[in-house]
């Protein structure tokens, strides 16, 4: 299966789709309250870093730098706890301290549970560093705000109570969007962005994954998502093919592995005559149609570009499950957001139609196409 011109999406259509992508997790990944610091938390972080350095998994210099970033964050949290004269100032300080406390707790929780390893140092301490810099003199931003910080292409998203979080979906949606422009400047940007994102990936055995570092809906941190992981292998494969870059293509291939790895370590759940790919790797019983369908689309795109046999198999397995289960999301008047769950919001209903349309065109499966047509009629009647 070779890369064909029909696979290329129009630039305007893809940019619009990338903007919709950010809604999927921006609205869904709401924060939970951060707990107070636990005794010995700082020791657990230092011990984890010392242990990695002793085993030569990281250099002593890198361990020392991570300790310094962690210490700076704790110092700032303490400063933000100072008293202020005005009620407004006290409220601002509480917001900033709460976000920093959540950031510090993320690092401490990973260390305490033995999840702080060498491959996670870049995203975990990179995120902590950016938040420390930000909250030193800045306050909250609207929930769902995306931004980049000086010196990096990485996109962070703001979550109330949790501060700026590394957001894989926003990043790989952006990579896919800039891929639609093919000129020398854009090519350089695509290659540099892809390489930086690879550095922000974490290892799970042979797999390369892009993780979320806070818990949501039963998925403890760190968890992965089929829609962001799919966008990752799709975007990396596109850039690798264009640049004839074997290293980036290898990263894309490693990014496919979670689709053939059982959840929660991976994304795969065997059911409905094929494979379901989970929107949240820690919630095996929650099948979210828009995330699942789009991940099947992304696996197909990857398989086409990379001419990957494993990718073709995983696409067919995902398609079989999607074909069987998609009609069960039809209420007779609207779509369900998740299987046996609540109805979709207008945004998610439209998003589901967009993803089903792409899968219908590529697969020509009657059930998928009929479900898409029904969902579109429900929307037209509004």
PyMOL commands that set and color helices and strands:
alter all, ss='L'
color gray80, all
select helices_A, chain A and resi 5-7+11-26+41-54+60-79+87-112+118-135+168-179+184-199+226-243+246-260+289-306+309-329+346-363+366-380
alter helices_A, ss='H'
color red, helices_A
select strands_A, chain A and resi 146-148+155-159+163-166+202-204+207-209+268-271+274-277
alter strands_A, ss='S'
color yellow, strands_A
deselect
rebuild
show_as cartoon
